[in-house]
């Protein structure tokens, strides 16, 4: 956490202070689950979390590069994950969401990897 705070803020601060000044969504993603759509050329804390999750399964992400940058290797890992889960979808425009972390892929990733398992009230 402290290293990420240093990277994001450019100064050495303690973790508690770093959380106080970071945007809520950014702090939220750092330890628990994804909240945003992610695609090629995105960067930040949620991409870092995604890469950490994917790197924990070498068959999905053999490169294992955790940089916070959503590049071709991360996209390929997301594509492998989507194939395994049957999540290859077509958008209303006719384009494919293959390789993109949209709402369906994000929900599955959160369910499979999140430290905080959220259950519905009915279960």
C-alpha positions in Angstrom: 0.0 0.0 0.0 2.8 2.4 0.9 4.6 1.8 -2.4 1.4 2.4 -4.4 0.8 5.6 -2.4 4.3 6.8 -3.3 3.8 6.0 -7.0 0.4 7.8 -7.1 1.3 10.9 -5.1 5.0 11.3 -5.9 5.9 11.8 -2.2 6.6 9.6 0.7 3.5 9.4 3.0 2.2 7.0 5.4 -0.6 4.7 4.2 -3.4 6.3 6.3 -2.6 9.8 4.8 -2.4 8.3 1.3 -5.9 6.9 1.7 -7.3 10.1 2.9 -6.2 12.0 -0.2 -6.8 9.4 -2.9 -10.1 9.3 -4.8 -12.6 7.0 -3.1 -12.8 4.6 -6.1 -9.1 4.3 -6.3 -8.7 3.3 -2.6 -11.7 1.0 -2.9 -10.1 -1.0 -5.7 -6.8 -1.5 -4.0 -7.7 -4.3 -1.7 -11.0 -5.7 -2.6 -12.6 -5.7 -6.1 -12.9 -4.0 -9.4 -15.5 -1.3 -10.1 -14.6 0.1 -13.5 -14.6 -1.0 -17.2 -11.0 -1.7 -18.2 -9.5 -2.0 -21.7 -6.3 -1.7 -23.6 -4.2 1.4 -22.7 -5.9 1.9 -19.3 -3.7 2.2 -16.2 -4.0 2.6 -12.5 -4.9 0.8 -9.3 -7.7 -1.3 -10.8 -5.5 -2.6 -13.6 -2.8 -3.4 -11.0 -5.4 -5.4 -9.0 -6.6 -7.2 -12.2 -3.0 -8.1 -13.1 -2.3 -9.4 -9.6 -5.4 -11.6 -9.8 -4.6 -12.9 -13.3 -0.9 -13.5 -12.4 -2.1 -15.8 -9.6 -3.1 -18.3 -12.4 -0.1 -18.8 -14.6 -2.2 -20.5 -17.3 -4.2 -17.3 -17.7 -1.3 -14.8 -17.5 2.0 -16.6 -18.1 3.8 -13.3 -18.5 2.8 -12.4 -14.9 3.6 -8.7 -15.4 2.1 -6.5 -12.7 2.7 -3.0 -13.9 -0.6 -1.2 -13.7 -0.6 -0.7 -17.5 -3.3 -2.6 -19.5 -1.2 -3.7 -22.4 -1.4 -6.6 -25.0 -0.3 -9.2 -22.4 -3.0 -8.2 -20.0 -5.6 -8.2 -22.8 -4.5 -11.7 -23.9 -4.9 -12.9 -20.3 -8.4 -11.4 -20.1 -9.3 -13.1 -23.3 -8.1 -16.4 -21.9 -10.2 -15.8 -18.8 -13.2 -14.9 -20.9 -12.8 -18.1 -23.0 -12.7 -20.3 -19.9 -15.8 -18.6 -18.4 -17.8 -18.4 -21.7 -17.9 -14.6 -21.6 -17.2 -13.7 -25.2 -20.0 -11.2 -25.9 -21.1 -8.9 -28.7 -21.9 -5.3 -27.9 -25.1 -3.7 -29.3 -23.0 -2.0 -31.9 -21.8 -5.4 -33.2 -18.4 -5.0 -31.7 -17.0 -7.6 -29.5 -16.1 -7.1 -25.8 -13.4 -9.8 -26.1 -10.3 -8.7 -24.2 -12.2 -5.9 -22.3 -13.2 -6.0 -18.7 -16.9 -5.0 -18.9 -19.7 -5.6 -16.4 -20.0 -9.3 -17.0 -16.3 -10.1 -17.0 -15.8 -7.7 -14.0 -18.6 -9.5 -12.0 -17.0 -12.9 -12.7 -13.5 -11.7 -11.8 -14.8 -10.2 -8.6 -16.6 -13.4 -7.7 -13.5 -15.6 -8.5 -10.7 -13.5 -7.0 -12.0 -10.9 -4.6 -10.9 -11.1 -0.9 -14.3 -9.7 0.0 -17.0 -12.1 -1.1 -20.3 -10.3 -1.3 -23.4 -12.5 -1.0 -26.9 -11.5 -1.8 -29.4 -11.4 1.1 -31.4 -14.2 -0.4 -28.6 -16.8 -0.2 
